[in-house]
Amino acid sequence: MEEKSIILNLFNEGVSFIERVYSQKREYYSKVSMSERQIEKLKNHLTTEQIEMFEDFLEIQNSHDAIYNEETFRLGVSLGVRLTAKSFILGE
């Protein structure tokens, strides 16, 4: 049985994945666009089998990134909670 985490529930609560990840900055969209163009250029030089392997790789990488994002969020919230608790304990 998987352990339930209040922090991961906060990460996932009521906010779609898109809203959690996508930045509103123009630079973000510029980099996404550049990445998509480079991926298409690469695919134009690959065989069908290589394209399938590359797409599988991208899917695995996206799954890895999702796990990393959740863990980073969890660690950040944990640190914030510890700092807040210590400041209350120390009366500062």
N, C-alpha and C positions, 0 to 999 in steps of 0.2 A: 504494500500500500504506500502510495506516495504521500510524503509529509506535506501538510497544508501550510502555507506561508501567508501571513497577513500582508507582508511587504509585496509579495508577488501578486496578491489579490489587488493591492493598490495599483500596481503596474498595469494590470489588465482591466481594472474596473471602469466600465462605462465609456471607454475611449477606444475608438477603432485603431487598428494597427497603423493605418495611414496617418491619423492625427498625432500619434505618438512619435512617429519617426520623421516625417517630412518637415523640413524647415520652410519658413516663409521667405527666406533670403534669396535674392536673385542669384547669388553665387552658387547656392545649392542646385538650383535648376540648370544653371550653366554647366556644372560638373556632371549632372545626370545626363544632359543632352550630349555632352562630349563623350561620355562613357558609352551611351547607346550607339553613337556614330562609329566609335572604334570597334564595338562588338560586331556591328554589321559589316565593317570592312574586313574584320578577321574571318567572319563566316563566309564571305565571298571567296576566300582562298582555301576553304576546308572542304573535304568530302562530306557526303551525307552522314557517314559513320562518325567522322570527327565532330561534326556539328552536334550530333546526338550526345557524344561524350562530353563536349563542351557545355551543352545545356544541362546535362546531369551534374557536372561540376558546379555550374552556377546555382543550381537548386540546392546542392549540399552547402555551398558557401552561404546562401541566404539563410538556411536553417541554422548554420553555425553563428551567423551574425545575430539572429534573433535570440539565441541562447546567450550570447555575449552581452547583448543589450539588456536583457532581463537581469543578468548577474550584476552588471555595472549599476543598474538602477537599485537593485537590492543592497549592494554594498554601500552606495551613496546614502540611501535612506537609513541604513543601519548606523553609519557614521554620524549622520545628523541626529538620530535619536540618542546615541551615546553622548554626543557633545551637549545636547539639550539636557539630558539627565544629569550629567556632571555639573553643568552650570547651576541647576537647581540644588543639587546636593551641596555644592560649595557656596551657594547663596550669592552668586554673582549675576 
